[in-house]
Amino acid sequence: MGARFTRFLGRHLVCELHGMPQDVLRDKEFLRGLLLRAAEASGSTVVGDYFYKFENDMGVTGVVVVAESHLSIHTWPEYGYAAVDVFTCGTHTDPWRALEVLREELRPERVEVTEMTRGILEQLSLAE
């Protein structure tokens, strides 16, 4: 059997974060700063951001646009839950470093992550 190599354009983490304090998940400015720090930790270049706080003390939705793609968060404080995407392209970025920052600061009780490779260009099998 040969080794298999795959070239792809980016990595996309789809994250489910459970068990966090409601007040943190309602704090638009804290979440904005957190995602900006996470983008920096991933090695990405921030080009803009937008965050929105829902009325009646509900959750926050936000996105940080990076030259290499994006980071986004959508929170449901009443469930202690956040849906997070970290999508980075290029060999100089690492979406897992961004997730480390989020885990350290949000301290979720449980995290589920699905990693997808995006833009698969080719697969090569080398015979031994």
Solvent accessible surface area in square Angstrom, and as a share of the most:
residue,aa,sasa,rsa
1,M,216,0.96
2,G,35,0.34
3,A,52,0.41
4,R,160,0.59
5,F,110,0.46
6,T,50,0.29
7,R,136,0.49
8,F,79,0.33
9,L,99,0.49
10,G,3,0.03
11,R,63,0.23
12,H,15,0.07
13,L,0,0.00
14,V,48,0.28
15,C,0,0.00
16,E,54,0.24
17,L,0,0.00
18,H,45,0.20
19,G,28,0.27
20,M,11,0.05
21,P,69,0.44
22,Q,83,0.37
23,D,101,0.53
24,V,38,0.22
25,L,0,0.00
26,R,51,0.19
27,D,63,0.33
28,K,69,0.29
29,E,108,0.48
30,F,64,0.27
31,L,0,0.00
32,R,88,0.32
33,G,19,0.18
34,L,0,0.00
35,L,1,0.00
36,L,40,0.20
37,R,108,0.39
38,A,0,0.00
39,A,0,0.00
40,E,131,0.59
41,A,35,0.27
42,S,0,0.00
43,G,31,0.29
44,S,13,0.09
45,T,77,0.45
46,V,61,0.35
47,V,97,0.56
48,G,28,0.27
49,D,49,0.26
50,Y,141,0.54
51,F,14,0.06
52,Y,90,0.34
53,K,67,0.28
54,F,92,0.38
55,E,134,0.60
56,N,134,0.69
57,D,84,0.44
58,M,77,0.34
59,G,4,0.04
60,V,1,0.00
61,T,33,0.19
62,G,6,0.06
63,V,47,0.27
64,V,0,0.00
65,V,66,0.38
66,V,5,0.03
67,A,73,0.56
68,E,21,0.09
69,S,28,0.18
70,H,48,0.21
71,L,0,0.00
72,S,11,0.07
73,I,0,0.00
74,H,75,0.34
75,T,9,0.05
76,W,107,0.38
77,P,0,0.00
78,E,70,0.32
79,Y,162,0.62
80,G,9,0.08
81,Y,37,0.14
82,A,0,0.00
83,A,24,0.19
84,V,1,0.00
85,D,39,0.20
86,V,0,0.00
87,F,30,0.12
88,T,2,0.01
89,C,39,0.24
90,G,43,0.42
91,T,149,0.87
92,H,110,0.49
93,T,6,0.04
94,D,38,0.19
95,P,0,0.00
96,W,90,0.32
97,R,99,0.36
98,A,0,0.00
99,L,3,0.01
100,E,98,0.44
101,V,27,0.16
102,L,0,0.00
103,R,117,0.43
104,E,108,0.48
105,E,69,0.31
106,L,4,0.02
107,R,185,0.68
108,P,21,0.13
109,E,151,0.68
110,R,127,0.46
111,V,30,0.17
112,E,75,0.34
113,V,47,0.27
114,T,81,0.47
115,E,75,0.33
116,M,78,0.35
117,T,57,0.33
118,R,94,0.34
119,G,38,0.36
120,I,92,0.47
121,L,92,0.46
122,E,65,0.29
123,Q,95,0.42
124,L,87,0.43
125,S,82,0.53
126,L,95,0.47
127,A,101,0.78
128,E,183,0.82
